Amino acid sequence: MHEISLVRNIFRTLESNFSFEELEKINAIDLKVGLLSNVEPMLMQSAFEAVVSAEGKFQNTKLNILLVPILVHCTTCDQTSEIKEYNFVCTVCGKPNNNVVQGTELLIERVHFN
């Protein structure tokens, strides 16, 4: 399960950007996950809980996952539209489209402190 290594990377990122005192005050992490990021939110939550339990870090921290839809920008009609069911077609003009402008994200969106 690659979600465990992703959680460990999130922890390393936080540890490299915040002091020990700040890390102790973190109570929630907002993670932005695109549908094309190859991350399953339920597995990510389970991995987060497993790593917190095993490593003893971030015991009082909640992981919030914001699932981001896939958006493509069509150069034919100059419109951005949402992709449903992985059908990469512009929903405005109907042309095939793989110009993804959103949906690949895996970002720490926000860190909440006590």
C-alpha positions in Angstrom: 0.0 0.0 0.0 1.8 3.1 -1.2 -0.5 5.3 1.0 1.7 4.5 4.0 4.8 6.0 2.3 2.7 9.0 1.3 1.6 9.5 4.9 5.3 9.3 6.0 6.2 11.9 3.4 3.5 14.2 4.6 4.9 13.8 8.2 8.4 14.5 6.9 7.2 17.6 5.1 5.5 18.9 8.2 8.6 18.2 10.3 10.9 20.0 7.9 8.6 23.1 7.8 7.5 23.5 11.5 9.3 23.7 14.8 8.8 20.9 17.4 6.5 23.3 19.4 4.4 24.0 16.3 4.2 20.3 15.4 2.8 19.6 18.9 -0.1 22.0 18.2 -1.2 20.6 14.9 -4.8 19.2 15.2 -5.8 18.7 11.6 -4.2 18.4 8.1 -6.3 19.2 5.0 -5.1 17.1 2.1 -6.2 17.9 -1.5 -6.4 14.7 -3.6 -7.2 14.7 -7.3 -9.1 11.8 -8.8 -6.1 11.1 -11.1 -3.5 11.1 -8.2 -3.7 7.4 -7.7 -4.7 7.8 -4.1 -7.7 6.1 -2.6 -9.1 8.4 0.2 -10.3 5.4 2.4 -6.9 3.7 2.1 -5.2 7.1 2.9 -7.3 7.5 6.1 -6.4 3.9 7.1 -2.7 4.5 6.4 -2.8 7.7 8.3 -4.2 5.9 11.4 -1.8 3.1 11.1 1.3 5.3 10.9 0.1 7.5 13.7 -0.5 4.4 15.8 2.8 2.8 14.9 5.1 5.9 15.1 3.3 7.8 17.9 3.5 11.0 16.0 0.5 13.4 15.4 -1.6 11.4 17.9 -4.2 14.2 18.2 -4.3 15.1 14.5 -7.2 14.5 12.1 -6.7 14.0 8.4 -9.3 15.7 6.2 -9.3 14.7 2.5 -10.8 17.0 -0.1 -11.4 15.0 -3.3 -10.7 17.2 -6.4 -12.6 16.4 -9.6 -10.9 16.1 -13.0 -11.1 19.3 -15.1 -10.0 19.6 -18.7 -9.5 22.7 -20.8 -10.7 22.4 -24.4 -8.7 24.4 -27.0 -11.5 23.9 -29.5 -14.2 25.8 -27.6 -11.9 27.5 -25.0 -14.0 26.1 -22.1 -13.1 24.1 -19.0 -15.3 21.2 -18.1 -15.4 18.4 -15.5 -14.7 14.8 -16.6 -17.2 12.2 -15.3 -16.6 8.5 -15.3 -13.1 9.0 -16.9 -14.8 9.9 -20.2 -12.2 12.4 -21.5 -14.5 14.4 -23.8 -15.3 18.1 -23.5 -18.8 18.4 -22.1 -19.3 21.6 -24.0 -18.4 20.8 -27.6 -18.1 17.0 -27.4 -14.6 16.7 -28.7 -12.1 14.2 -27.2 -9.9 16.0 -24.7 -6.9 15.1 -22.5 -5.7 18.6 -21.6 -6.0 18.0 -17.8 -5.8 21.3 -15.7 -7.0 19.8 -12.4 -7.3 16.4 -10.9 -3.7 15.2 -10.4 -3.1 17.0 -7.1 -1.8 15.5 -3.9 -1.2 18.5 -1.8 -1.1 19.6 1.9 -3.8 22.3 1.5 -3.8 23.5 5.1 -2.5 22.7 8.5 -4.7 23.6 11.5 -3.2 24.4 14.9 -4.7 24.5 18.4 
